[in-house]
């Protein structure tokens, strides 16, 4: 049930989180304009407005009620991933999007949200007893179903994010370190098997090999990486400012999405990159604080899940433009162009804010 926000609840709302997210999104819009043009800006702004409206609605609903419908959301998301597999739109050899009228939706972005909420709910149902074999297997199955469907699209980047989300939640829940190490060994084995199977797309191999040795594909992914690094380096300490015609705009593909940090590096320099990281750091610190003071396991685990998602996405996206991480299609949270990513991140943030507002009993 959607209710009006009581004054006492509003006092518990940390407006700094909302302000930081809007500042990040505004900065993202500015860099999208520098990377492409006004057309993409209009679309991004429209998605931000839609996201803020949906976030407002989610904040008004007690997160306990949200928790009760998590299984429905989870299975709807799984169904959307199955639908995407057979009826989705193919772009660059991958079937990841569903077209609804003029809109293209990427269900895998919402699968991250579904995994976090479902794992958090199940952890609360078992009172956090993750080291019980039956409980661990149940949690792994719920995490594995969407991840398997995302791998089949194929989508390496989002699969990696989901893995680190689950790893973060399991680790904080107190999972035996031996099991975690065993999980890494299993993943390494799985990657080795996938590498030699039809699931492993040629462009995946090219991306991984270019990270290890850019010269292995000097006219393809390797060239893209070199151009990205040149673009970041060209910004120097202070950047080139609001210059529309630039090296990145001419030579770096996917600059408004996966490689948005290259645009930031060129136009805002090292200083701009540091300020961006500081804003992310404050946002993540605020979410950690909410998680630590949450009144239940569900709230705490939801915060941990989103922190894991954002930290890995930030490190991976920035790292790949600097040549220290494999190239993958992971957007920079609240910054990169893309409606599904923007909406999923704002939904996540609104649930965290909701948990923070209701972390203690309020008497009316």
C-alpha positions in Angstrom: 0.0 0.0 0.0 1.3 3.4 -1.0 1.0 5.9 1.9 1.8 9.6 2.4 5.2 10.3 3.9 4.8 11.3 7.5 6.9 14.1 8.9 8.6 11.8 11.3 9.6 9.5 8.5 10.9 12.4 6.5 13.2 13.3 9.3 14.8 9.9 9.0 15.3 10.4 5.2 19.0 11.1 4.3 18.6 13.7 1.6 22.3 13.7 1.0 22.0 10.3 -0.7 19.3 11.7 -3.1 21.4 14.8 -3.8 24.5 12.8 -4.6 22.6 10.5 -6.9 21.1 13.5 -8.8 24.5 15.2 -9.0 26.0 12.0 -10.4 23.1 11.7 -13.0 23.5 15.3 -14.0 27.2 14.9 -14.5 26.4 11.8 -16.5 24.0 13.7 -18.8 26.7 16.4 -19.3 29.2 13.8 -20.4 26.8 12.0 -22.6 26.2 15.3 -24.4 30.0 15.7 -24.8 30.2 12.1 -26.1 27.3 12.1 -28.6 24.7 14.8 -28.7 21.4 16.2 -27.6 19.3 13.2 -28.8 20.8 10.8 -26.3 20.7 13.5 -23.6 16.9 13.9 -24.1 16.4 10.1 -23.7 18.6 9.9 -20.7 16.9 12.8 -18.9 13.5 11.2 -19.7 14.7 8.0 -18.0 16.0 9.9 -15.0 12.7 11.6 -14.5 10.8 8.3 -14.8 13.3 6.7 -12.4 12.9 9.5 -9.8 9.1 9.1 -10.0 9.2 5.3 -9.5 11.8 5.9 -6.7 9.4 8.2 -4.9 6.6 5.6 -5.1 9.0 2.9 -3.7 10.1 5.2 -0.8 6.4 5.6 0.2 5.9 1.9 0.6 7.1 0.3 3.8 10.0 -2.0 2.7 8.4 -4.8 4.8 5.6 -4.9 2.2 8.2 -4.9 -0.5 9.9 -7.8 1.1 6.6 -9.8 1.0 6.4 -9.5 -2.8 10.0 -10.3 -3.5 9.3 -13.8 -4.7 6.8 -12.5 -7.3 9.3 -9.9 -8.6 12.0 -12.6 -8.7 10.1 -15.0 -10.8 8.7 -12.3 -13.1 12.4 -11.3 -13.7 13.3 -14.9 -14.4 10.4 -15.2 -16.9 11.5 -11.9 -18.6 15.1 -13.4 -19.0 13.6 -16.6 -20.6 11.4 -14.4 -22.9 14.5 -12.4 -23.8 16.4 -15.6 -24.7 13.8 -16.5 -27.4 12.1 -13.3 -28.4 14.6 -10.5 -27.5 16.3 -8.2 -29.9 19.7 -9.1 -31.2 22.3 -6.4 -31.0 26.0 -7.1 -31.7 25.4 -10.8 -31.7 23.8 -10.9 -28.2 20.1 -11.2 -27.4 19.8 -9.0 -24.4 17.0 -6.5 -25.0 13.2 -6.6 -25.2 11.5 -3.9 -27.3 8.3 -2.4 -25.9 7.1 0.1 -28.4 9.8 2.8 -28.8 11.6 1.5 -25.6 14.3 -1.1 -25.3 14.5 -2.8 -21.9 17.4 -4.9 -20.7 15.9 -7.4 -18.2 19.3 -8.5 -16.9 19.7 -5.1 -15.3 16.7 -5.9 -13.1 17.9 -9.4 -12.5 20.7 -7.9 -10.3 18.0 -6.3 -8.2 16.0 -9.6 -8.1 19.0 -11.6 -7.0 19.8 -9.2 -4.2 16.3 -9.0 -2.8 15.7 -12.8 -3.1 18.9 -13.8 -1.4 18.3 -11.2 1.3 14.8 -12.5 2.0 16.0 -16.1 2.1 18.8 -15.2 4.4 16.3 -13.7 6.8 14.0 -16.7 6.4 16.9 -19.0 7.6 17.9 -16.5 10.3 21.3 -16.1 8.5 22.3 -19.7 9.0 24.1 -19.9 5.6 26.6 -22.7 6.7 23.8 -25.2 6.8 24.3 -27.3 3.6 20.6 -27.3 2.7 20.3 -23.6 3.2 23.5 -22.9 1.2 22.2 -25.0 -1.7 18.9 -23.2 -1.7 20.5 -19.8 -1.8 22.9 -20.9 -4.5 20.0 -22.2 -6.7 18.2 -18.9 -6.4 21.3 -17.0 -7.3 22.2 -19.4 -10.1 19.0 -19.5 -12.1 19.2 -15.8 -13.3 22.9 -16.0 -13.7 22.6 -19.0 -16.0 20.0 -17.2 -18.1 22.3 -14.1 -18.3 25.2 -16.2 -19.4 23.1 -17.7 -22.2 22.3 -14.3 -23.7 25.4 -14.0 -23.6 26.3 -11.1 -21.2 29.7 -11.5 -19.6 29.6 -8.1 -17.8 26.4 -8.6 -15.9 27.3 -12.2 -15.1 30.4 -10.9 -13.4 28.5 -8.3 -11.4 25.9 -11.0 -10.2 28.8 -13.2 -9.1 30.4 -10.5 -7.0 27.0 -9.5 -5.6 26.4 -13.1 -4.4 30.0 -13.3 -3.1 29.7 -10.1 -1.1 26.4 -11.2 0.5 27.6 -14.7 1.3 30.8 -13.4 2.8 29.2 -10.8 5.1 26.6 -13.5 6.1 29.5 -15.5 7.5 29.9 -18.2 4.9 32.8 -20.6 5.8 35.9 -19.3 4.0 36.6 -22.9 2.8 33.3 -22.8 0.9 34.2 -19.4 -0.6 37.6 -20.7 -1.8 35.9 -23.8 -3.2 33.5 -21.5 -5.0 36.4 -19.7 -6.7 37.9 -23.0 -7.8 34.5 -24.0 -9.2 34.3 -20.7 -11.1 37.8 -21.0 -12.5 36.9 -24.5 -13.6 33.6 -23.3 -15.1 35.4 -20.5 -17.0 37.9 -23.0 -18.4 35.0 -25.2 -19.6 33.0 -22.3 -21.0 36.2 -20.9 -22.8 36.3 -24.1 -24.9 32.6 -24.3 -25.5 30.2 -22.7 -28.0 28.9 -20.4 -25.2 32.1 -18.4 -25.2 31.7 -15.9 -28.0 34.6 -14.8 -30.1 34.3 -11.2 -28.9 34.5 -12.4 -25.3 37.8 -14.1 -26.0 39.0 -11.0 -27.9 38.2 -8.8 -24.9 40.0 -11.0 -22.4 43.0 -11.5 -24.6 43.3 -7.8 -25.4 43.4 -7.1 -21.6 46.3 -9.5 -21.3 47.9 -8.5 -24.6 46.5 -5.5 -26.5 48.7 -6.4 -29.5 46.8 -9.7 -30.0 43.9 -7.7 -31.6 45.6 -4.4 -32.6 42.9 -3.5 -35.1 39.9 -4.5 -33.0 39.4 -4.6 -29.2 43.1 -3.9 -28.7 42.8 -0.7 -30.7 39.7 0.3 -28.8 41.6 -0.1 -25.5 44.6 1.9 -26.8 42.3 4.7 -28.0 40.5 4.7 -24.6 43.8 5.0 -22.7 45.0 7.8 -25.1 41.7 9.6 -24.5 42.0 9.4 -20.7 45.6 10.5 -20.8 44.9 13.4 -23.0 42.9 15.1 -20.3 45.9 15.5 -18.1 45.3 16.9 -14.6 42.5 19.4 -15.3 41.0 18.1 -18.5 40.1 19.9 -21.7 36.8 21.4 -20.4 33.6 21.7 -22.4 35.1 21.1 -25.8 32.6 19.2 -28.0 34.9 18.1 -30.8 37.5 15.9 -29.2 39.7 12.8 -29.7 37.3 10.5 -27.8 34.2 11.7 -29.7 36.0 10.8 -32.9 37.9 7.6 -32.2 36.4 5.8 -29.1 33.2 3.6 -29.8 30.6 3.1 -27.1 31.9 6.2 -25.4 28.5 7.2 -23.9 27.9 3.7 -22.4 30.7 1.3 -21.5 33.5 3.9 -22.1 31.9 6.9 -20.4 34.9 7.3 -18.1 37.1 8.0 -21.1 34.9 11.1 -21.7 35.3 12.1 -18.1 39.1 11.6 -18.2 39.5 13.7 -21.4 37.2 16.6 -20.4 37.7 16.7 -16.6 41.1 15.2 -16.1 42.5 13.5 -13.0 40.8 16.1 -10.8 37.4 15.3 -12.3 38.0 11.5 -11.9 38.9 12.0 -8.2 35.8 14.1 -7.5 33.7 11.4 -9.1 35.3 8.7 -6.9 34.8 10.9 -3.8 31.1 11.2 -4.6 30.8 7.4 -5.1 32.7 6.9 -1.8 30.3 9.1 0.1 27.3 7.4 -1.4 28.6 3.9 -0.6 29.6 5.0 3.0 26.0 6.2 3.5 24.6 2.9 2.3 27.0 1.0 4.6 25.8 3.2 7.5 22.2 2.3 6.7 23.1 -1.4 6.4 24.8 -1.4 9.8 21.9 0.2 11.6 19.1 -1.8 9.8 16.6 -3.4 12.1 16.6 -6.8 10.3 18.7 -9.2 8.3 16.8 -8.4 5.1 17.6 -4.7 5.3 21.3 -5.3 6.1 21.7 -7.9 3.3 20.0 -5.7 0.7 22.5 -2.9 1.5 25.4 -5.3 1.2 24.1 -6.5 -2.1 23.9 -3.1 -3.7 27.2 -2.0 -2.2 28.8 -5.1 -3.8 27.1 -4.3 -7.2 28.2 -0.6 -7.2 31.8 -1.2 -6.0 32.5 -3.9 -8.6 30.8 -1.9 -11.4 32.8 1.2 -10.6 36.1 -0.6 -10.3 35.5 -2.7 -13.4 34.2 0.2 -15.6 37.0 2.5 -14.7 39.7 -0.2 -14.6 38.9 -1.4 -18.1 39.5 2.0 -19.6 42.9 2.2 -17.9 43.9 -1.3 -19.1 43.9 -2.9 -15.7 40.7 -4.9 -16.0 39.2 -6.9 -18.8 36.9 -5.0 -21.2 33.3 -5.8 -20.5 29.9 -4.2 -21.0 29.5 -2.9 -17.5 28.0 0.6 -17.2 29.2 3.2 -14.7 26.4 3.6 -12.1 24.2 6.7 -12.5 26.6 8.0 -15.2 26.5 5.8 -18.3 23.8 6.2 -21.0 21.1 3.5 -20.7 17.5 3.6 -19.4 17.5 0.1 -17.8 20.7 0.8 -15.9 19.4 4.2 -14.7 16.1 2.8 -13.6 17.5 -0.3 -11.9 20.1 1.8 -9.9 17.4 4.3 -8.8 15.1 1.5 -7.7 18.0 0.0 -5.7 18.8 3.4 -4.1 15.1 4.0 -3.2 14.9 0.6 -1.4 18.1 1.5 0.5 16.6 4.9 1.5 13.4 3.1 2.5 15.3 0.8 4.8 17.2 3.8 6.3 13.9 5.7 7.0 12.4 2.7 8.7 15.4 1.3 10.6 13.8 2.1 14.0 10.2 2.0 15.2 8.4 5.3 14.9 5.4 6.0 17.1 2.7 8.1 15.6 
